[in-house]
Amino acid sequence: MKQKFAFVALIALVLAAHAETPDDFAYRAALQATPGLNVINLTEPVFRAAQTSDLRDLRVFNAKGESMPLARLPAARIEPGPAHDLKMVPLPAQAQARDKALADFKLRIERDGERSVIEVTPAPGRTTPSESASPLEQIGGYLIDLRQLRDLDGMMVLHFSADAPDFTGRIEILGSDDLYAWRPIVSGPLVRNRQLGDTIEHNRFVIHRAPPFVRIGWNGAAAPRIETAELVENGKAAPPPSIELTVTRAESGNSWFVDVPPALPIAVVRIRPALDNVSVRVRVFRHDEVGVPRTVRRGLLARRAPEHWVAEHDLDVFRLKRGEQWVESSWFTLSGPTTQLRIDAPASSGLGETLPIVEALWLPRRYLVAINEPGPYVLAVGNDTSDLKPAPALDVRSVLPQDDAAASHLPVALLEEKPFAANAAASETQRIAREASWSRYLLWGALLAAVAALAFMAMRIATQLKRTRAESAEAGSDQQAPG
């Protein structure tokens, strides 16, 4: 029994030592959330404090110290832009009549100084589809005016008439700048089906850089009865936030190192000199940790692993004044993830002892968390433990409805951020204290294991001595018995 008790106590001590708490993480912030599913928008301090590229060290704790289930969400859905009603007229099915109808749409251009007026005059009797005197079988296409929406990107939606018959066919959308030369833009199925009771329609087509005029055509004698058309502009996503990266000068040479937080999802980078009216040609390298071969070095002294730098770009870094405006270096993309950049410049560059300014645009990320009472709740991140396991997983497809896969209608948990520097400084002291506590845990664990081993050995020796004495006594009794 004593042996079992010592073993159970040792296991409980080890499990208690491995239990995560918010104090084990470098960054902690209060989280205002409601019980149930919540959305968390991660901010810049969270990415700066993270120690893993996949945010494996991200946690949300409740008041009991329990880690809440987490899952990364897809990017937020971009709401569509405004919708524009389009002017549309039908075209005859016969080729000669269709060409004549297009020729009847005359272009009138008036110039008054710097202004230009372009007007399309339709042929008599073809102003709108409702005014067309041609039977349905004679319609061979539709002409749409997009001059006011030229070069826009969006979705063209073709609306059937309320009493339109079912239609299933493939249409082709052509574009033109002058109603004479036509080029294909997009093609696809156009469907209207009411055989199952509900009306099923496939009537949306993606348009890139809308031309001034669009013509819709199809193969076959049957024509779709389209009443109106509209162009829905693509929604515009919010511009990605920017961050200024930390730059340090190398020990030798005209080089600088740029630290990149491992979890920060960088999109593009820009380098510019700190001095005005300076232009320098630099070469940018990316530190590639994936491409470094892992080799085992045998020896008592630790040796530094070889660094692997990949050349990214040769850039002109400048900040110049042109008239009343300042012109700066352009943004560039990285070929892969990294935790450090290196900038090399000629020895005779105009940068001098100043550090270049390095900016980056990063892509925000959203997480889904299942909040369990009681509160208050804490978001924690920043743990570089080698055997760190991720937070409890949450299946997004199972908990979110199909019409809200991006969790756009869920409550958003508010993150009460603290200054990163102060939090990091406090976490360093806590890290040292945690290491000291771990040493005590390991020492007590070793002592308990030694005591348990000694107790087990003593019990085995006592059992063997007792068995030996019993065997000796039994042998003596057998010899004294009469033969």
N, C-alpha and C positions, 0 to 999 in steps of 0.2 A: 504493500500500500504506500509506504514512504517513497518507493522508487517511482510509482505512478504519479504521485502528487508532485514530486520534483520535476518530472517530465512535463506535466500539464502546466505547471507554473512557468517553466522555461518557454513553452510555446506561446502562452498568453503574453509574456513579456516581449517576445519577438514581434507578435502581431500588433501589440500596442505601440511598439517603436516604429512600425511600418505604416501606421495609420496617418493619412495626410491631414494636415490642418492648414488654415490660411497663413499661419506664421511660416510655413515651409516655402512660401513664394515671395519673390522680390517685390511685386507690385500688387497692391490690394486697394479696392475701391468699393464703397457702398453702392448697392444696386437696389433701386426702387422697382419692385415687380409685384405682380398679382399672382396668386396661386393659379396654376394651370400653365398653358403654353404662352410663352413670351418671345419676342424678338429682341436681340441685342445687336446694336450697331457698334462694332469695334472701332475704337478711336486710335489716334496716333500714339499716345503713351502706352497703350496695350501692346501695340506692335513693337515699340521700342524695348519694352521689358521682356518680351517673349524670348525664350532660349532655344526653341525648336522651330524649324522652318514650317512644319505642318500644324503649329499651335497645339501640339500634344500636351503642353503644360497649361492649357487654359482650363480653369475650374470656376464653378459657381457653388458656394457653400450656403447652407441655411444655418439657423442658430444652433442646431445640434451638431454642426460640423459635417453633415452629410453632403456628398458631392452629387449635384444634380445632373441628370442626363442632358447631353449636348449633341448638336448636329449642325453642320454647316449648311446654310441655305443658298440656293442659286441667287444670282443677281436680281435685284428688284425689277419688276416689270416696268417698262417705260410706257407711260400713257400716250395714246396716239394724239397727234396734233389736230388742228382744225380741219373740218371737211368743207370742200368747195363744190357747189353744184356746177355741172358742166353743160355747155351748149352742145346739142347733138341733133343731127339731121340724118334721115335714112338715105341710102344710095340704091339705085336700081340694080337688079340682078344681072342684066345683060351687060357685057363688057363695053360695047360701044356707048350705050346709054349712061353707064357709070362714068366713063371717061368724059362724056359730054357734060354730065352733072358737075364733075370736079372742075372742068374748064369754066363752067358758069359762075363758080365762086371767084369773083374777080378781086385782085389785090389792089387797093388804092393806097398809095404812099404819099403823104404830104409832109413837107419839111418847112418848118418855120423857125429859122435860126438853128438852135441846137435840139429842137424838139422834132419828133417823128411820130406820125399817126398812121397806123396800119388798120385797115378796115376790110372785113370779109363781107361781101354782098352775096347772099344766097340766090339761087335761081328761083324764079317765080313758082309758087306752089310747093316749095320744099323748105320752108322756114322751120317747122317743127315736125316731129313724127305724126302728131295728131292732124296736121294739115295736109299730110301726104295723101294723095288720091289713089295711090297705087295699092293693089291688093297685097296681102301679106306674102303670097308666094313670089311676088316680084321684087321683094327687098333683098338685096345682095350684100349689104354692108351698112355701116354707120360711120359718119364723119363727126369727130369731136374736136372742139376748139379748146386748146390749152395754152394759148398765147399769154394769158395773164399769170399762168402758173409755170412758166418755162423754167427748166432746170431743177425743179423740185423733185424730191424723192418721196414716194408715198404708195398708197394702195388704191388702185382704181376699182370701184365697185359698180357693177352693172345691175340695175334693178329691173326685174321683169314686171310686165303689166299684171294687174290683179287677176284678170281673166285669161292670162297667157297660157297656152297649152304646154304640156311637158316637153322638155327639150334636153337632149343629150348629144353633145358633139364637141369637136375640138375647134377652137377659134384661134385666129392669129391676129395680133395687134401690131400694126405698122405705124411708123412715125415719119414725119416729113417736116421740112422747114419752109417749103414753097408750094406745097400741093402738087408738085410735079414728080420729084424723085422721092421714092418711098424705101424705107429700110425696116427690117423686122426688129421688133423690140422684145416681145414676149409672146409665148403661145401656151395653151393649156386647155383643159376640159372646162366647158360651160354646161352646168347641169341645173335642171329644174324638174323635180319628181314629186308627185303627190299620190303615188300608188299605195303607199303604206299609211295613208291618212294624214300625217303631218307633211308639210311642205319642206323638202330637202333641196337646198340650193348650194351650188359652188359657183360663186360669181365674183371672186376677188382675185386681182392680178397685181403683182408687184411692178412698179414703174420706177426706173432709175433715170434721173435727169430728163424729166418730161420734155418732149419736143413741142413745138408750137401747134402741130396738128397730129391727130391720131385717127387711124382708120381701122375699123374692126371688120374682119372677113371670116368666112368659114367655108367648108366643103360640104356639098350636098344641096338639095333643093329646098329642104325645110329650113326656115329662118327663125331665130329666136325673137320673140316679141319683147324687145327691150324698150322700156318707157323712159327712164332717166338714168343718168350716170353721175358719179361724184368721185372726187379725188381726195382721199384722207391723207394728210401729211404725216410723215413719220415723226414720232415724238422725239424730243431732244433730251438726252441724258444730262444730268448735272455734271459740270466739269470736275474731273478728279482733283482731289486736294493735293497740295504741294507740300514738300518737306525739305528742309535744308540739312544736308548730311554733314557729318563731322569730318574735317580734313586735317591731316597732320603731315608735317614735312618729313621726308626720309632722312636718315642719318648722313648719307652720302649721295652726291649727284643732285641734279635738278629734278627731283621726283617728289610726288605727294601721294599719300595713301588716303583713301576715302572709305570710311567704315559704313557698311550697310547692315541694318538690323536683319537678322536671319529670317524673321517671319514677315517682314514688310513686303507686300506684293507690289514691286516697282513696275511701272509701265514704261516710262521714258525718263531720260536724264538730260540735264543741260549743265554745261560748264561755262563760266564767264569769269573774267579777271576782276579782281577787287578794284583795280585802278581804271580810270576813265581814259578813253582814246588809246587803247592798247589792243593789238592784234597779234596772237601767237599761234603757231602751228604746234599742236601737241599730239601725242599718241596715247590712247586709252587702252589699258589692259584690264581683263577681268580674272579674278582669282577663281580657278576651277578646282573645287574640292572633289568632284566626282571623278575627274580624269586622273587623279593622283593614284598610282598603284599602291596598294597596301602591302608593305613589306615588314617582316618581323626582324628587328635588330636585337641581337643577343649581346648582352653586356651589362655591367653594373651601372654605368652612367647613362642617363637619358640623352638621346640625341634628337636634334630638331629635324622634323620631316621636311623633305624637299618641297619647295613651293612650285606650283604649276600655274603660270600666267598665260592667258590666251589673249592675243591681240584682237581688239574690238574695232576701233575706228581711228583714222587719222583726221583730226578736226582742226578747223580754224576757230580759235577761241578769241572773242573780241567783244568790246563795248565801245562803240563809236558814236559820235554826235553828228547827225546829218541834218543840217539846218536847225530846226527847233525840236527835232525828235532824236531819241536815242535808239540805236540799232544794236541788238545783242545776238549772241550765238544762238543757233537753232537747237531744237531738241533732237535726241537720237535714242534709238531703242537698243537694248541689250539682247544678245543672242541666247542668254541663259541666266538662271538664277546665280547669285553670288553673295558673299558676305563682305567683299572688299574689292575696291577698284584701285588702280594705280595710274597716275598721270605722269608722263615723261615729257619734258620740254627741253629745247636746246639751252645750252649754257648761256647763250647770249640773248635769251628771251627777255622781254620787258616786264616779266612778272616780279623779278627781284626777290626780296625776302617775304613778300606778301603771299598769303594763301589764296588760291582760287576759290571761288564760290561755286559749290555744286548743289544743284537743286534736282529733285525727283518728283514725278507725279505717281501717286500710288492709288491702287484700286481698293475702295472700301469693301469690307466683308461683313456679312450678317450671319448670326448664329441663332438657332432655335433652342430654347431651354425649357424644360419641364420643371416648373417651380413647385416645391413641396413645402408645406408649412412645417415648423414655424419660422417667422422672420426674426430679426432682419437678415438680409442676404448680402453676400460679399462676392465680388468677382476677383479672382486671383490669377496671376500669371507670372511666369519667370521661375522655373525650376530646372536646373541642369543636371538632375540626378540621372545617372547612366541607365538604370533599369526603370525609368519612369514609364508608367502605363497611362494610356489616355483615359479621359473621363468616361463614365457610363454612356454607351451609345444610345441614340434615339433615331428610330426609323422614320424619316421624313415622309415617305410615301404612304405609310400606314396611318399617320396621325393627321395629315393635311388632306383636305378635299381636292379633287382633281381640278376644280375651277379656281383654286387658290394655292397652287403649288409653290408660289414664292412667298406665302404667308403675308400677303399685303394687308389683310384685314385683321391681323392679330395685334394685341396691345404691344407697345414698344417699351421695354424696360429702360429706365433712365439711369445712366451711369454718373455717379457723383465723383468726379475725378479729383485726385490730389496731385500736388506738384510732383513730377517724376523724380527730380533730383533729391528732394527731401525723403521721399518714400524709398528710393534706392539706397540712400545713406543709412536710413534706419534698418533696411533689410540686411545690410552688410553686417551690422552688429548682431542682428538676429541670426544670421547665418553662422557666425562664429559661436554664438551660444548653442545653436542646434548641433554643431559639430562636437562641442564639448559634451552636451547631453548624450549624443550618440556614443562617445567614448565611454561614458559611464555605463550606458546600457550594455555595450559590448563587454566591458569588464565584469559587470554583474552576471551577464549571461555566461561568460567563461568560468566564473567562480561556481555558479550553480551547476554547470555541466560537469566541472571537476568534482564537486561534492557528490553529484548523482553517480558519477562513475566510481568514486571511492566507496560509496554506500553499496553499489551493486557488487563490486569486488569483495567487500567485507561479507556481504550476505552469501556470496558463493563460497568463500573460504569457510565461513561458519557452517554452511550446509555440508561441505565436503568433510570437515572435521567430525561433525556429528555422525555422518554416515560411516566414517572410518571407525569411530569408537563403537558404534553399534555392531559393525561387522566383527571387530575384535572380540567384543563380549560374547557374541554368538559362537565364534570359533572356540573360545575358552570353555564354554559350557558343553560343547560337543566333545572335547577331549576328556573332561572329568566324568562323563557318563560311563557306566559299566559296559563292557563289551558283551 
